[in-house]
Amino acid sequence: MTDPTPYLRALRASHDRLAGIAGSLDSDDLRKRSYATEWSIADVLSHLGSGAEIFGLFVNAGLGGEPPGQEDNQRIWDKWNARSPEEQAAQSVAANEALVSRFESLTPQQLDSLRVTMFGGMVMDAAGLLRMRLSEHAVHSWDVEVAVDPAARVSQDAVELLLGALPQMMQWMGKKAADPAVIAVTATSPDGAYTLDTGGVTLTPGTGETPASASVELTSEALLRLVYGRVDESAVASGEVRAENVTLPELRAVFPGF
């Protein structure tokens, strides 16, 4: 079992950070478009709030209860969709606090024994469940924050924890390129070297032994956002992302985001 403590600590920090941001937003702010272009800021907060309730049901299931069904999810979504933007923001903070507090209240023995079957039949332990929630919460928090502060970045503690899951995310996040390439990826803060095959789509540790036809240099935070479809031309213009023999539109076609 992977130690869940770092993931829980990072999730608490992510929640506290977003709660502070949400509390500073007025009615006009809540109706602004988030980085997730089809959603307003309130929509993102609502998504995180409904997700917190659904994850709470998975925690119950992992401790011996029944897993939630589609009808449970739909009931929760309908409830959140019926709320005003102001209610969505306030209730999102409350729902996420309740979820984080629930995790924090579990004993070491409960965390050690927690097992839950998630979407697609994946069996998760406590660390896996927390990592999944941290991934959603940290990235969507950035969707909110960057809409009001263009200099916002995904929390560094979340980035460092989520980097290790990126290779597994390829099957969910990546789409085969029209013109596949092997790309040498160099990341910083924390440092890492990877080989991205856009035909697979795979991301593997870079050994220097695989011939590459292109290269990308970027921060590890930007690499995380790239895989989640959240890097645009401003990152190239600022020098945060530097690419050779591959364009950002080509990379975004592989990682269109959600």
C-alpha positions in Angstrom: 0.0 0.0 0.0 1.2 3.5 -0.9 1.3 5.9 2.1 -1.9 8.1 1.8 -0.5 10.8 4.1 1.2 13.0 1.5 -1.9 12.9 -0.8 -4.2 13.8 2.1 -1.9 16.7 3.1 -1.8 18.0 -0.4 -5.6 17.7 -0.8 -6.1 19.6 2.5 -3.8 22.4 1.2 -5.6 22.4 -2.2 -9.0 22.7 -0.5 -7.9 25.5 1.8 -6.4 27.4 -1.1 -9.5 27.1 -3.2 -11.8 28.0 -0.3 -9.8 31.2 0.2 -10.2 32.0 -3.5 -13.9 31.2 -3.6 -14.5 33.4 -0.6 -13.1 36.4 -2.4 -15.2 36.0 -5.6 -18.3 38.2 -6.1 -21.4 37.4 -8.1 -19.9 38.7 -11.3 -16.7 36.7 -10.8 -18.7 33.5 -10.4 -20.3 34.0 -13.8 -17.0 34.5 -15.6 -15.7 31.8 -17.9 -13.2 29.5 -16.2 -10.2 28.0 -18.1 -12.5 25.0 -18.8 -14.1 27.1 -21.5 -17.5 25.4 -21.5 -17.9 26.2 -17.7 -18.2 29.3 -15.7 -16.2 29.6 -12.4 -19.4 28.6 -10.5 -19.8 25.6 -12.8 -16.3 24.4 -11.9 -17.0 24.9 -8.2 -20.3 23.0 -8.6 -18.5 20.1 -10.3 -16.0 20.0 -7.4 -18.8 20.1 -4.9 -20.8 17.3 -6.5 -17.6 15.3 -6.9 -16.9 15.7 -3.2 -20.2 14.2 -2.4 -19.7 11.3 -4.8 -16.2 10.6 -3.5 -17.7 10.5 0.0 -20.0 7.7 -1.1 -16.9 5.9 -2.4 -15.2 6.3 0.9 -18.3 4.7 2.5 -18.1 1.8 0.0 -14.4 1.4 0.7 -15.1 0.9 4.4 -17.7 -1.8 3.8 -20.7 0.0 2.4 -22.4 -0.3 -1.0 -20.7 1.6 -4.0 -22.8 4.4 -5.5 -24.7 3.7 -8.6 -25.5 5.9 -11.6 -28.8 6.9 -10.0 -26.9 8.2 -6.9 -24.6 10.3 -9.1 -27.5 11.7 -11.1 -29.4 12.7 -8.0 -26.4 14.6 -6.7 -25.7 16.3 -10.1 -29.4 17.4 -10.4 -29.2 18.9 -6.9 -26.1 20.9 -7.7 -27.3 22.0 -11.1 -30.5 23.5 -9.6 -28.5 25.8 -7.3 -27.6 29.4 -8.1 -24.0 30.3 -8.7 -23.7 31.8 -5.3 -25.1 28.7 -3.7 -22.8 26.5 -5.8 -19.8 28.4 -4.6 -20.7 28.3 -0.9 -21.9 24.7 -0.9 -18.8 23.6 -2.8 -16.5 24.9 -0.1 -18.7 23.1 2.5 -18.8 19.8 0.6 -15.1 19.7 0.0 -14.4 20.5 3.6 -16.6 17.6 4.6 -14.8 15.2 2.3 -11.3 16.2 3.5 -12.4 16.2 7.1 -13.8 12.7 6.6 -10.5 11.4 5.3 -8.7 13.1 8.1 -11.0 11.4 10.7 -10.1 7.9 9.5 -7.8 5.9 11.7 -4.6 4.4 10.3 -6.3 1.0 10.4 -9.3 2.3 8.4 -7.0 3.9 5.8 -4.9 0.7 5.6 -8.0 -1.5 5.0 -9.9 0.9 2.6 -10.5 -0.7 -0.8 -13.0 0.5 -3.3 -13.8 -0.5 -6.9 -14.0 2.6 -9.1 -14.9 3.3 -12.7 -13.9 0.5 -15.1 -13.3 -2.0 -12.3 -10.1 -0.4 -10.9 -9.5 -1.4 -7.2 -8.2 1.6 -5.3 -6.6 1.8 -1.9 -6.8 5.0 0.2 -3.7 6.5 -1.5 -5.2 5.8 -4.9 -8.5 7.3 -4.0 -6.9 10.4 -2.6 -4.6 10.7 -5.6 -7.6 10.6 -7.9 -9.4 13.3 -5.9 -6.2 15.4 -5.7 -5.8 15.2 -9.4 -9.3 16.5 -10.0 -9.3 19.1 -7.3 -5.8 20.6 -8.0 -6.4 21.0 -11.7 -9.9 22.3 -11.5 -8.8 24.7 -8.8 -6.3 26.1 -11.3 -9.2 26.4 -13.8 -10.8 28.8 -11.3 -7.7 30.7 -10.1 -6.2 31.4 -13.5 -9.4 33.0 -14.6 -8.8 35.7 -12.1 -5.0 35.6 -11.9 -3.2 34.7 -15.1 0.0 34.0 -13.1 -1.7 31.2 -11.2 0.0 27.8 -11.2 -1.0 24.3 -10.0 0.2 23.8 -6.4 3.7 22.5 -6.4 3.0 19.8 -3.8 0.2 18.4 -6.0 2.4 18.5 -9.1 5.2 16.5 -7.4 2.7 13.8 -6.3 0.8 13.6 -9.5 3.8 13.4 -11.9 4.2 9.7 -11.0 0.7 9.0 -12.3 1.1 10.6 -15.7 2.2 7.5 -17.5 -0.9 5.7 -16.4 -3.0 8.7 -17.4 -2.0 8.4 -21.1 -4.7 5.8 -21.8 -7.3 8.3 -20.6 -5.9 11.6 -21.6 -4.0 11.0 -24.9 -5.2 10.6 -28.5 -3.0 9.1 -31.2 -1.4 11.8 -33.3 -2.2 12.0 -37.0 1.6 12.1 -37.6 3.1 10.2 -34.7 6.5 11.2 -33.3 8.9 10.3 -30.6 9.6 13.4 -28.4 12.3 13.9 -25.8 10.7 15.7 -22.9 12.9 17.6 -20.4 11.1 18.9 -17.3 12.3 21.1 -14.4 11.1 21.7 -10.8 11.3 18.8 -10.1 13.7 17.7 -12.8 12.7 14.8 -15.0 13.4 13.3 -18.4 10.7 11.4 -20.4 10.1 9.9 -23.8 6.7 10.8 -25.2 5.5 8.6 -28.1 2.5 10.3 -29.7 1.6 7.1 -31.7 1.1 5.0 -28.6 0.3 7.3 -26.7 2.9 6.6 -24.0 5.1 8.5 -21.6 8.1 6.7 -20.2 11.3 7.6 -18.4 13.8 9.1 -20.7 17.0 7.0 -20.9 18.6 8.8 -23.9 18.6 5.4 -25.8 15.4 6.0 -27.7 15.9 8.1 -30.9 13.7 11.2 -30.8 12.6 13.4 -33.7 11.5 16.3 -31.6 12.0 17.8 -28.1 10.1 19.7 -25.6 11.5 21.6 -22.5 9.1 22.8 -19.9 8.4 22.9 -16.1 6.9 19.8 -14.5 3.9 21.9 -13.6 3.4 22.8 -17.3 3.9 19.1 -18.3 1.1 18.2 -15.9 -1.1 20.9 -17.4 -0.2 19.8 -21.0 -1.4 16.3 -20.4 -4.6 17.7 -18.9 -5.1 19.9 -22.0 -4.2 23.2 -20.2 -1.3 24.7 -22.0 -1.8 27.4 -24.6 0.2 29.8 -26.7 0.9 32.1 -23.7 3.2 29.4 -22.3 5.2 29.4 -25.5 5.3 33.2 -25.7 6.6 33.4 -22.1 9.3 30.7 -22.7 7.7 28.4 -20.2 7.3 25.8 -22.9 10.0 25.4 -25.6 9.5 23.0 -28.4 11.6 21.9 -31.4 10.3 20.0 -34.5 6.8 19.8 -32.9 4.2 22.5 -32.5 1.9 23.3 -29.6 -1.2 22.7 -31.7 0.2 19.2 -32.5 0.7 18.5 -28.8 -2.7 19.8 -27.9 -4.3 17.5 -30.5 -2.7 14.6 -28.6 -3.9 16.0 -25.2 -7.2 17.9 -25.9 -8.1 17.9 -22.2 -11.6 17.6 -20.6 
